C-alpha cells in the first residue's frame, strides 16, 4: 500500500489558491469520494486491450 502526502499533492496543483485551501479541498474530496474498483479494473482492461487475452493473477 502506498500512502499519499496531501501536502505534496496540493503543491502539485497549479492554482492561485492558498496551499492550505488546496489541502483542505483535497481532504474533502477524499473524504466524500467512493471509488468503484470494478469500474477502474474494467477501464484498465480496456485501455490495455486485455479483454481478448488470457492472463493469470
C-alpha positions as CSV (number, residue, x, y, z in Angstrom):
1,X,0.0,0.0,0.0
2,X,1.3,3.4,-0.9
3,X,0.5,6.5,1.2
4,X,0.0,9.8,-0.4
5,X,1.1,13.0,1.2
6,X,-1.7,15.5,0.6
7,X,0.7,18.4,1.1
8,X,2.8,17.3,-1.8
9,X,-0.3,16.7,-3.9
10,X,-1.6,20.2,-3.0
11,X,1.8,21.6,-4.1
12,X,1.5,19.9,-7.5
13,X,-1.8,21.7,-8.4
14,X,-1.3,24.9,-10.3
15,X,-3.6,27.3,-8.6
16,X,-3.7,30.8,-7.2
17,X,-5.4,29.4,-4.1
18,X,-3.5,29.3,-0.8
19,X,-1.7,26.0,-0.1
20,X,-4.0,25.4,3.0
21,X,-7.1,25.9,0.8
22,X,-5.8,23.3,-1.7
23,X,-5.0,20.9,1.1
24,X,-8.5,21.2,2.6
25,X,-10.1,20.8,-0.8
26,X,-8.2,17.5,-1.3
27,X,-9.2,16.3,2.2
28,X,-12.9,17.0,1.4
29,X,-12.6,15.2,-2.0
30,X,-11.0,12.0,-0.5
31,X,-13.4,12.1,2.5
32,X,-16.5,12.1,0.2
33,X,-15.5,10.2,-2.9
34,X,-16.1,6.5,-3.3
35,X,-14.0,4.6,-5.8
36,X,-15.7,1.9,-7.8
37,X,-12.7,-0.5,-8.1
38,X,-14.6,-2.8,-10.5
39,X,-15.1,0.1,-12.9
40,X,-11.4,1.1,-12.5
41,X,-10.4,-2.5,-13.3
42,X,-12.6,-2.5,-16.4
43,X,-11.1,0.8,-17.5
44,X,-7.6,-0.6,-17.2
45,X,-8.5,-3.8,-19.0
46,X,-10.0,-1.7,-21.9
47,X,-7.1,0.8,-22.0
48,X,-4.5,-2.0,-22.4
49,X,-6.7,-4.2,-24.6
50,X,-6.6,-7.1,-22.1
51,X,-10.1,-8.4,-22.7
52,X,-9.1,-10.7,-25.6
53,X,-6.0,-12.2,-23.8
54,X,-5.5,-14.9,-21.3
55,X,-3.9,-13.8,-18.1
56,X,-3.1,-15.3,-14.7
57,X,-3.4,-13.3,-11.5
